[in-house]
């Protein structure tokens, strides 16, 4: 491209919402933790490696009858509270600022489960109801 010689309208995105295409057969529930699979398609977070956490599903999105990418999902990229694991994988206030790992589409854990879980985000805070995860 060459340098501008006139004004132009440059599109803008706030960065707090994303709309990735959804994997065939996937159902993403409102409030769920959403990840990108290795193919770049949105799926519910699960105990798996190779996933890239995106944030919170804004509305229920059902691609159970569609092909890869037939629809898109709106995903919020802010700070959201998810369920905390239990036992040795329970996240405490000592983990604030550290990575947490996806167990399923509503739960995060302190460890990667001996190499079986993907990073879900960064622990922002912990309270009695769960773990606040930062996706920004």
C-alpha positions as CSV (number, residue, x, y, z in Angstrom):
1,X,0.0,0.0,0.0
2,X,1.0,3.6,-0.5
3,X,0.8,6.4,2.0
4,X,-2.5,8.3,2.4
5,X,-3.2,11.3,0.3
6,X,-6.7,11.9,1.8
7,X,-8.6,11.2,5.0
8,X,-9.9,7.7,5.5
9,X,-12.3,6.0,7.8
10,X,-10.4,3.5,9.9
11,X,-12.6,0.8,11.5
12,X,-12.2,0.4,15.2
13,X,-12.8,-2.5,17.7
14,X,-12.9,-1.9,21.4
15,X,-11.2,-5.2,22.2
16,X,-13.8,-6.2,24.8
17,X,-15.8,-8.4,22.4
18,X,-14.7,-11.1,19.9
19,X,-16.8,-13.1,17.4
20,X,-14.9,-16.2,16.4
21,X,-16.5,-18.9,14.2
22,X,-17.8,-21.9,16.0
23,X,-16.7,-25.6,15.6
24,X,-19.2,-27.9,14.1
25,X,-21.2,-29.7,16.7
26,X,-20.3,-27.2,19.5
27,X,-22.8,-25.8,21.9
28,X,-21.6,-22.8,23.9
29,X,-23.8,-21.9,26.9
30,X,-24.2,-18.2,28.0
31,X,-21.6,-17.6,30.7
32,X,-19.3,-20.4,29.6
33,X,-15.6,-20.2,29.3
34,X,-14.8,-20.2,25.6
35,X,-11.6,-21.3,23.9
36,X,-10.2,-21.6,20.4
37,X,-9.2,-25.0,19.3
38,X,-6.0,-25.7,17.3
39,X,-8.1,-25.1,14.1
40,X,-9.0,-21.5,15.2
41,X,-12.7,-22.4,15.9
42,X,-14.5,-21.7,19.1
43,X,-15.3,-24.5,21.5
44,X,-16.2,-24.8,25.2
45,X,-13.1,-24.9,27.4
46,X,-12.3,-28.5,28.4
47,X,-9.5,-30.5,30.0
48,X,-7.3,-30.5,26.9
49,X,-4.0,-29.1,25.6
50,X,-3.7,-26.8,22.6
51,X,-6.7,-24.6,23.6
52,X,-6.5,-20.8,23.8
53,X,-8.9,-19.2,26.2
54,X,-10.9,-16.2,24.9
55,X,-13.3,-15.3,27.6
56,X,-17.0,-15.6,28.5
57,X,-19.7,-16.6,26.1
58,X,-22.2,-13.7,25.9
59,X,-25.2,-15.7,24.5
60,X,-26.1,-19.3,24.0
61,X,-24.7,-20.4,20.7
62,X,-25.7,-23.7,19.2
63,X,-23.8,-25.1,16.2
64,X,-24.7,-28.7,16.8
65,X,-26.3,-29.0,13.4
66,X,-23.9,-26.7,11.5
67,X,-20.6,-27.0,9.7
68,X,-17.3,-25.6,11.0
69,X,-17.6,-21.8,11.1
70,X,-21.3,-21.8,10.1
71,X,-22.0,-19.4,12.9
72,X,-20.0,-17.1,15.2
73,X,-20.2,-16.6,19.0
74,X,-19.8,-13.3,20.8
75,X,-17.2,-13.7,23.5
76,X,-16.5,-11.1,26.2
77,X,-12.8,-10.4,26.9
78,X,-12.9,-8.9,30.4
79,X,-12.7,-10.2,34.0
80,X,-15.2,-12.9,34.9
81,X,-15.8,-15.2,37.8
82,X,-15.7,-18.9,37.3
83,X,-15.9,-21.9,39.6
84,X,-12.8,-22.9,41.6
85,X,-11.4,-26.4,41.6
86,X,-11.1,-28.3,44.9
87,X,-8.3,-30.1,46.8
88,X,-4.7,-29.6,45.6
89,X,-6.0,-27.7,42.5
90,X,-8.0,-25.1,44.5
91,X,-6.9,-21.6,43.7
92,X,-6.2,-19.3,46.6
93,X,-5.4,-15.6,47.0
94,X,-1.7,-16.6,46.8
95,X,-2.2,-17.3,43.1
96,X,-3.4,-13.8,42.2
97,X,-1.5,-12.7,39.2
98,X,-0.6,-16.2,38.1
99,X,-2.0,-18.3,35.3
100,X,-5.0,-20.6,35.9
101,X,-6.0,-23.6,33.8
102,X,-9.3,-24.7,32.3
103,X,-11.0,-27.8,33.7
104,X,-14.3,-27.4,31.9
105,X,-16.4,-24.5,30.6
106,X,-17.1,-23.2,34.1
107,X,-14.2,-24.3,36.3
108,X,-10.5,-23.3,36.6
109,X,-7.7,-24.9,38.5
110,X,-4.3,-24.0,40.0
111,X,-2.2,-26.5,37.9
112,X,-2.1,-27.8,34.4
113,X,-3.1,-31.2,35.6
114,X,0.2,-32.8,34.7
115,X,0.2,-31.4,31.2
116,X,-3.5,-32.1,30.4
117,X,-5.0,-28.6,30.7
118,X,-4.6,-25.3,28.8
119,X,-4.1,-21.9,30.3
120,X,-7.5,-20.3,30.9
121,X,-6.3,-16.8,31.9
122,X,-4.7,-14.9,34.8
123,X,-6.1,-15.0,38.3
124,X,-7.4,-11.5,39.1
125,X,-9.0,-12.3,42.4
126,X,-10.5,-15.1,44.5
127,X,-13.6,-15.0,46.7
128,X,-15.9,-17.5,48.3
129,X,-17.9,-17.8,45.1
130,X,-15.0,-18.5,42.8
131,X,-12.1,-17.2,40.8
132,X,-12.1,-14.0,38.9
133,X,-10.2,-14.6,35.7
134,X,-8.7,-11.9,33.5
135,X,-8.9,-12.4,29.8
136,X,-7.6,-9.0,28.7
